[in-house]
Structure formats: C-alpha cells, structure tokens
Amino acid sequence: MTQNSARSVPDLVPAAEPEREDLFASAAAYGVGEIHIKSDPSSQLHAIIAIHSTRLGPATGGCRCRPYPSTAAAIEDALRLARGMSYKAAFASLPCGGGKAVLIRPDRIRNREAYFESFGEFIESLGGRYVTAVDSGTNTADMDIIARRTRHVLSASREKGGSGNPSPCTARGVRMAIEVAVADVLQRNNLEGIHVAIQGAGHVGYALARELHERGAQLTVTDTHSDHMLRCSDEFGARLVSPDLIYDVDCDVFSPCALGAVINDATVKRFNTRIIAGAANNQLQDERHGQLLQQRGILYLPDYVINAGGMIHVLYDNPEQRELQLATMINTLTGLLSRSRKSGVPPFHQADLMAEEILGLAHVD
C-alpha cells in the first residue's frame, strides 16, 4: 500500500505543474509582478487584476468586462493590457503606473449593483495599489457603483463628482496623432479628403468619426452592432462595410477602435493603407506583425502612444491641463517618429525601448 501511494505522487505532480509554470512564465513575459484574483459566486464576480508597475504612481487602468473563452485567455488579456498601461503612462508623462482589471462576464449579470460592489471591495483590498476606470464593457454608472466600496476609481459620472466619459478625449488624441501621421507619410497638412477606415464605432470610434468628419475626412465604418454603423452613416455620411471586409478597404488610414490583436497572420497581408492608427489596445497580435507592416511600408503608430487621451481625461480635471498633456503626447509621438527614422528601428519597437527606458526596465523580447 505504501509503495502504491509513493508511486502515485509523481503521477499527480506533473498534471498541476505545467499550469503553474505557464502562469508564471506568462507573467514574466509581460513583466507583470502581481496577479490578483477574486471569485465571488454570490455576485457572479470572477475578476483578475494585473499590476505591471507602480514606479511612477499607483497602477492605473480600466476595468474590462466581457466574456472570455477561458480563464487563461482572460489572464493573458489582463497581462498584456497592464503592460500597455504602464508604457502608455510613461510615454505621456502621467503620474501613474500600469494595471488592468478583467472581469469574466457571465451570460447574464443577475444583479449589476452587487456585481460591481463586489469588484469595488476587491479593489479596496489592494490598498490603493490599483486604480480602476471605464473600459470595454463598463460605463460611468458602473464606476459610480464601484465608488460605493472604494475611492480608488476614476471616470465616475459628473453627478457623483467624477470626470465622466473619457472617450471623447481619447478620440481627440487619436485624431491629433492621425494628423501627425498624415503629415509625415502623405505630406498633407490637413485631413480634407483623407479616407479613414474605422473598425469599431462604439464610444471612442464614434467620437473619432465625429472628429474626423468635422475636418473633412471621408469615412468607411464597420462594427458588429448595426445601430453603431447606421449612426455613423446618418450623421457623418460614412460608407458602411461588414466587419470581415474592413481590412481590404482601400484607404489612407486604417483605424482599429475595437478589441486587440486585429493585426495578425490572417489580416496583415490584407491591409490596403499607408497608415494604421487607432484607439484599440494591443493591436499587434505579435511583434513580428509589426515587422511585417514595416516591410510593407505601412506606418503603424503604437496604440499606447496615441490612445492616452482617456487617461489624461480622468487624471486631470482642468481642461487647459488636459490640452497641455495631449500636446505633450503629440510632441512625444513626433519625437518617436524622428528617433525611429534615425535609428532604423520600427516605431512600435522604438516606442517599447523608450518606455522601458523611462520605467527603468530592460526590454523583454
């Protein structure tokens, strides 16, 4: 009996070990030092908070709430997003670090108040190391609920003393970045007649469409929600295409404003554009896809360099200070493009090197 028990132990250990090693290996690959998990069956909450860096201030990043195919996929998303938030804050000279919350949304949230109150308690338990905000699948009303349980929350509604919806400021920063790219690549000092294909017409995509339309750009828009598309058609005269055809649109600028990893093996050869610049986080599925864009002569503006407007909005109440920070972001972008040309290093890789220099990190290959 003792011999049988002894033999069974090695059989059990390897089954658990790869999962543990994969988790730590993934965290190390993204430079994330902390992963916090909460499961609360009574509220249906399954939440992950990844903290990448607190070097410049508390780890700050939005709360993403969406279904995931697996817990591993949710953790991977949190890790990637947390690193991106650190780099974003560093590049935009913001007084915060990088973190991200991912909530694995159930098919139906039975009680949204209980759900987000539980998440607020989770944030509070971290003692201020992480500060949350609006992201995909959440809104200012959710932030108001979270604020009942913790003060470490941004972008609550104005009625509750918060900064309100950050999407217009994010869109404004992306539009300013597109102007820089158009001047750099197309030698144009305005957006009149510039054709922009926008993937995703939700909060940020819609606001970006408005910004571009007001400056004379021609728009092609897609979204998985037909009402979002129709709104852009009705208000901005946008041409509409189905989501699977947006990558083939002949345009000057392709602007991803939905979810990440849209630049991948299946799409990288389909782009018919000179510039890629959008608000979505983690647009490259892998670094090699950025290299492939470079080889095709497509300028890719790193997402975390140009989508910091939302963070700027929630961190600064003063409109003049917001404009100053947006100008700083654009000046940094201009410096990045200049440095990239001189070094011969693609902008997406040069941006990583510059951010890691600010954060005191060695580049992670």
C-alpha positions as CSV (number, residue, x, y, z in Angstrom):
1,M,0.0,0.0,0.0
2,T,2.8,2.4,0.9
3,Q,4.6,1.6,-2.4
4,N,1.4,2.3,-4.4
5,S,0.9,5.6,-2.6
6,A,4.6,6.5,-3.3
7,R,4.2,5.8,-7.0
8,S,1.0,7.8,-7.3
9,V,2.6,11.1,-6.1
10,P,4.8,11.7,-9.2
11,D,1.8,10.9,-11.3
12,L,-0.2,13.8,-9.7
13,V,2.5,16.5,-9.6
14,P,3.2,16.9,-13.4
15,A,-0.5,17.4,-14.1
16,A,-0.5,20.6,-11.9
17,E,3.0,21.8,-12.6
18,P,2.6,22.9,-16.3
19,E,-0.3,25.2,-15.4
20,R,1.7,26.8,-12.6
21,E,4.7,27.3,-14.8
22,D,2.6,28.7,-17.6
23,L,1.1,31.3,-15.3
24,F,4.5,32.5,-14.0
25,A,6.1,32.3,-17.4
26,S,3.3,34.5,-18.9
27,A,3.6,37.0,-16.1
28,A,7.4,37.1,-16.6
29,A,7.0,37.6,-20.4
30,Y,4.9,40.7,-19.8
31,G,6.9,41.9,-16.9
32,V,3.9,41.7,-14.6
33,G,4.8,41.2,-10.9
34,E,1.4,40.9,-9.4
35,I,-1.8,39.0,-10.4
36,H,-4.7,39.2,-8.0
37,I,-7.8,37.0,-8.4
38,K,-11.2,37.2,-6.8
39,S,-14.1,34.7,-7.1
40,D,-17.4,35.6,-5.5
41,P,-20.1,33.2,-6.5
42,S,-22.8,35.1,-4.7
43,S,-22.4,38.1,-7.1
44,Q,-21.1,36.1,-10.1
45,L,-17.8,38.0,-10.0
46,H,-14.7,36.4,-11.4
47,A,-12.1,39.2,-11.5
48,I,-8.4,39.4,-12.4
49,I,-6.3,42.5,-11.6
50,A,-2.8,42.6,-13.0
51,I,-0.3,45.2,-11.7
52,H,2.6,45.8,-14.0
53,S,4.3,48.8,-12.5
54,T,3.9,51.3,-9.6
55,R,7.2,53.1,-10.3
56,L,5.6,56.4,-11.4
57,G,2.4,56.1,-9.2
58,P,-0.4,53.7,-8.4
59,A,-1.2,51.2,-11.2
60,T,-4.0,52.7,-13.2
61,G,-6.1,51.1,-15.9
62,G,-9.6,50.4,-17.0
63,C,-12.0,47.6,-16.0
64,R,-12.8,45.4,-18.9
65,C,-15.9,43.3,-18.6
66,R,-16.6,40.8,-21.4
67,P,-17.0,37.0,-21.9
68,Y,-13.8,35.0,-22.4
69,P,-13.3,31.6,-23.9
70,S,-11.2,30.5,-20.9
71,T,-9.7,31.8,-17.7
72,A,-6.2,31.6,-19.3
73,A,-7.4,33.9,-22.1
74,A,-8.7,36.4,-19.5
75,I,-5.4,36.4,-17.6
76,E,-3.4,36.8,-20.9
77,D,-5.6,39.8,-21.8
78,A,-5.0,41.4,-18.3
79,L,-1.3,40.9,-18.5
80,R,-1.0,42.4,-22.0
81,L,-3.2,45.3,-21.1
82,A,-1.4,46.0,-17.8
83,R,1.9,46.3,-19.5
84,G,0.4,48.6,-22.2
85,M,-1.0,50.9,-19.5
86,S,2.5,51.2,-17.9
87,Y,4.0,52.1,-21.2
88,K,1.2,54.5,-22.0
89,A,1.5,56.4,-18.7
90,A,5.3,56.6,-19.1
91,F,5.1,57.9,-22.7
92,A,2.5,60.5,-21.9
93,S,4.4,61.6,-18.7
94,L,1.5,60.8,-16.5
95,P,1.9,60.3,-12.7
96,C,0.7,56.7,-12.5
97,G,1.8,53.2,-13.2
98,G,0.1,50.5,-15.2
99,G,-2.5,47.9,-14.3
100,K,-5.7,46.4,-15.6
101,A,-8.8,44.6,-14.4
102,V,-10.5,41.9,-16.4
103,L,-13.9,40.7,-15.4
104,I,-15.1,37.4,-16.9
105,R,-18.7,38.4,-17.7
106,P,-21.3,35.7,-17.2
107,D,-24.0,35.2,-19.8
108,R,-26.3,37.4,-17.7
109,I,-25.4,39.5,-14.7
110,R,-28.3,38.9,-12.3
111,N,-27.6,42.0,-10.1
112,R,-25.2,44.6,-11.6
113,E,-25.0,46.6,-8.4
114,A,-23.9,43.6,-6.3
115,Y,-21.5,42.6,-9.1
116,F,-19.7,45.9,-9.2
117,E,-19.9,46.5,-5.4
118,S,-18.0,43.2,-5.0
119,F,-15.4,44.4,-7.5
120,G,-15.1,47.6,-5.6
121,E,-14.4,45.6,-2.4
122,F,-11.7,43.7,-4.3
123,I,-10.0,47.0,-5.4
124,E,-10.2,48.3,-1.8
125,S,-8.4,45.2,-0.5
126,L,-5.4,46.2,-2.6
127,G,-4.9,49.3,-0.5
128,G,-4.6,51.8,-3.4
129,R,-2.0,49.9,-5.5
130,Y,-4.6,49.7,-8.3
131,V,-7.0,52.4,-9.5
132,T,-9.7,51.5,-11.9
133,A,-11.6,53.3,-14.7
134,V,-14.0,52.7,-17.6
135,D,-13.1,50.2,-20.3
136,S,-14.8,47.9,-22.8
137,G,-18.0,46.6,-21.3
138,T,-18.2,49.1,-18.4
139,N,-19.5,52.6,-18.1
140,T,-19.7,55.6,-15.8
141,A,-22.7,54.2,-14.0
142,D,-20.7,51.1,-13.1
143,M,-17.9,53.3,-11.8
144,D,-20.5,55.0,-9.5
145,I,-21.3,51.6,-8.1
146,I,-17.7,50.7,-7.6
147,A,-17.1,54.0,-5.8
148,R,-19.5,52.9,-3.1
149,R,-16.9,50.5,-1.9
150,T,-13.6,52.2,-2.8
151,R,-12.2,55.6,-3.5
152,H,-9.7,54.1,-5.9
153,V,-11.8,54.7,-9.0
154,L,-11.8,57.2,-11.8
155,S,-14.3,58.2,-14.6
156,A,-17.3,58.1,-12.3
157,S,-20.3,60.2,-13.5
158,R,-20.1,64.0,-13.2
159,E,-23.2,63.8,-10.9
160,K,-21.1,61.8,-8.5
161,G,-18.1,64.2,-8.7
162,G,-16.2,62.2,-11.3
163,S,-14.7,63.1,-14.7
164,G,-17.4,61.5,-16.8
165,N,-16.9,59.7,-20.1
166,P,-13.3,59.7,-21.2
167,S,-14.0,58.5,-24.8
168,P,-14.1,62.0,-26.5
169,C,-10.7,62.8,-25.1
170,T,-9.3,59.5,-26.3
171,A,-10.7,60.2,-29.7
172,R,-9.3,63.7,-29.8
173,G,-5.8,62.4,-29.1
174,V,-6.1,59.7,-31.8
175,R,-7.3,62.3,-34.3
176,M,-4.3,64.5,-33.5
177,A,-2.0,61.6,-34.0
178,I,-3.6,60.8,-37.3
179,E,-2.9,64.4,-38.4
180,V,0.8,63.9,-37.5
181,A,1.0,60.6,-39.5
182,V,-0.8,62.1,-42.5
183,A,1.7,65.0,-42.5
184,D,4.6,62.6,-42.1
185,V,3.6,60.0,-44.7
186,L,1.3,61.8,-47.1
187,Q,2.8,65.3,-46.8
188,R,-0.6,66.7,-46.1
189,N,-1.3,69.5,-43.5
190,N,-5.0,68.8,-43.1
191,L,-7.5,65.9,-43.2
192,E,-9.7,67.2,-46.0
193,G,-10.5,64.3,-48.3
194,I,-8.3,61.8,-46.4
195,H,-10.0,58.4,-46.3
196,V,-10.1,56.7,-42.9
197,A,-11.5,53.2,-42.3
198,I,-12.7,52.9,-38.7
199,Q,-13.0,49.4,-37.2
200,G,-15.4,49.7,-34.2
201,A,-17.9,52.6,-33.8
202,G,-18.6,52.3,-30.1
203,H,-17.8,55.1,-27.6
204,V,-14.3,56.0,-28.9
205,G,-14.9,55.0,-32.6
206,Y,-18.0,57.2,-32.8
207,A,-16.3,60.1,-31.2
208,L,-13.3,59.7,-33.6
209,A,-15.6,59.6,-36.6
210,R,-17.1,62.9,-35.5
211,E,-13.6,64.4,-35.0
212,L,-12.5,63.3,-38.5
213,H,-15.8,64.2,-40.2
214,E,-15.6,67.8,-38.8
215,R,-12.2,68.1,-40.5
216,G,-13.4,66.9,-43.9
217,A,-12.2,63.3,-43.8
218,Q,-14.0,60.6,-45.8
219,L,-15.1,57.7,-43.6
220,T,-15.7,53.9,-44.0
221,V,-17.0,52.3,-40.9
222,T,-17.7,48.9,-39.6
223,D,-19.0,47.5,-36.3
224,T,-20.6,44.3,-35.0
225,H,-23.6,46.4,-33.9
226,S,-25.6,47.6,-36.9
227,D,-27.0,50.6,-34.9
228,H,-23.5,51.9,-34.3
229,M,-22.8,51.7,-38.0
230,L,-26.1,53.3,-39.0
231,R,-25.5,56.2,-36.7
232,C,-22.2,57.0,-38.4
233,S,-23.8,56.7,-41.8
234,D,-26.7,59.0,-40.8
235,E,-24.6,61.7,-39.1
236,F,-21.3,61.6,-41.0
237,G,-22.1,60.1,-44.4
238,A,-19.9,57.2,-43.7
239,R,-19.8,54.3,-46.1
240,L,-20.5,51.0,-44.3
241,V,-18.9,47.6,-44.8
242,S,-19.2,44.3,-43.0
243,P,-16.7,43.6,-40.3
244,D,-14.9,40.9,-42.3
245,L,-14.3,43.3,-45.2
246,I,-12.9,46.3,-43.3
247,Y,-9.3,45.0,-43.7
248,D,-9.5,45.2,-47.5
249,V,-10.7,48.8,-47.8
250,D,-8.5,51.0,-50.0
251,C,-7.9,53.9,-47.6
252,D,-5.2,56.3,-46.4
253,V,-5.6,55.4,-42.7
254,F,-6.9,52.2,-41.1
255,S,-8.1,53.0,-37.5
256,P,-8.7,50.0,-35.2
257,C,-11.0,51.1,-32.4
258,A,-12.5,47.8,-31.2
259,L,-10.6,45.0,-29.4
260,G,-7.0,44.0,-29.8
261,A,-4.9,41.6,-31.9
262,V,-6.5,42.7,-35.1
263,I,-3.1,42.8,-36.8
264,N,-2.4,39.1,-37.2
265,D,-1.5,36.4,-39.6
266,A,-4.9,36.5,-41.2
267,T,-5.0,40.3,-41.7
268,V,-1.5,41.6,-42.0
269,K,-1.3,41.0,-45.8
270,R,-4.8,42.3,-46.5
271,F,-4.3,46.0,-45.4
272,N,-4.6,48.4,-48.3
273,T,-3.5,51.5,-46.4
274,R,-0.4,53.7,-45.7
275,I,-1.1,54.3,-42.0
276,I,-2.5,52.3,-39.1
277,A,-3.5,54.5,-36.2
278,G,-6.3,53.7,-33.8
279,A,-7.6,53.6,-30.2
280,A,-7.8,49.9,-29.6
281,N,-5.3,48.4,-27.1
282,N,-2.8,45.7,-28.1
283,Q,-3.4,45.9,-31.9
284,L,-0.5,43.7,-32.8
285,Q,-1.0,40.0,-32.0
286,D,2.7,39.6,-32.0
287,E,5.7,41.8,-32.5
288,R,6.6,40.1,-35.8
289,H,3.3,41.5,-37.3
290,G,4.7,45.0,-36.7
291,Q,7.8,44.0,-38.6
292,L,5.6,42.7,-41.5
293,L,3.8,46.1,-41.6
294,Q,7.2,47.9,-41.7
295,Q,8.3,45.7,-44.6
296,R,5.1,46.6,-46.5
297,G,5.8,50.3,-46.0
298,I,2.8,50.8,-43.7
299,L,3.4,53.3,-40.8
300,Y,1.9,51.7,-37.6
301,L,1.5,54.2,-34.7
302,P,1.8,52.2,-31.5
303,D,-1.6,52.2,-29.8
304,Y,-0.4,53.1,-26.3
305,V,1.5,56.1,-27.7
306,I,-1.6,57.7,-29.2
307,N,-4.6,56.5,-27.1
308,A,-3.6,58.1,-23.8
309,G,-6.3,60.7,-24.0
310,G,-8.7,58.7,-21.8
311,M,-6.1,58.5,-19.0
312,I,-5.4,62.2,-19.4
313,H,-9.1,62.9,-19.1
314,V,-9.6,61.0,-15.9
315,L,-6.4,62.2,-14.2
316,Y,-6.8,66.0,-14.9
317,D,-10.0,68.0,-14.2
318,N,-8.7,71.2,-15.7
319,P,-9.4,71.5,-19.5
320,E,-6.3,73.5,-20.0
321,Q,-4.2,70.9,-18.3
322,R,-5.8,68.2,-20.5
323,E,-4.9,70.1,-23.6
324,L,-1.3,70.6,-22.3
325,Q,-1.0,66.8,-21.7
326,L,-2.4,66.0,-25.1
327,A,0.1,68.4,-26.7
328,T,2.9,66.6,-24.7
329,M,1.6,63.3,-26.0
330,I,1.8,64.5,-29.6
331,N,5.2,66.1,-29.2
332,T,6.4,62.7,-27.8
333,L,4.9,61.0,-30.9
334,T,6.7,63.4,-33.2
335,G,10.0,62.7,-31.3
336,L,9.4,59.0,-31.6
337,L,9.0,59.1,-35.4
338,S,12.2,61.2,-35.7
339,R,14.1,58.8,-33.5
340,S,12.8,55.8,-35.4
341,R,14.0,57.3,-38.7
342,K,17.4,58.0,-37.3
343,S,17.8,54.6,-35.7
344,G,16.2,52.5,-38.4
345,V,14.1,50.8,-35.6
346,P,10.4,50.5,-36.4
347,P,8.3,52.9,-34.4
348,F,6.5,50.2,-32.4
349,H,9.8,48.7,-31.2
350,Q,11.4,52.1,-30.7
351,A,8.4,53.1,-28.5
352,D,8.9,50.0,-26.3
353,L,12.6,50.9,-25.8
354,M,11.8,54.4,-24.9
355,A,9.0,53.5,-22.5
356,E,11.2,50.8,-20.8
357,E,14.0,53.4,-20.5
358,I,11.6,55.7,-18.6
359,L,10.4,52.9,-16.4
360,G,13.9,51.6,-15.7
361,L,13.2,48.2,-17.4
362,A,15.2,46.0,-19.6
363,H,13.4,45.3,-22.9
364,V,11.5,42.0,-22.9
365,D,11.9,40.1,-26.2
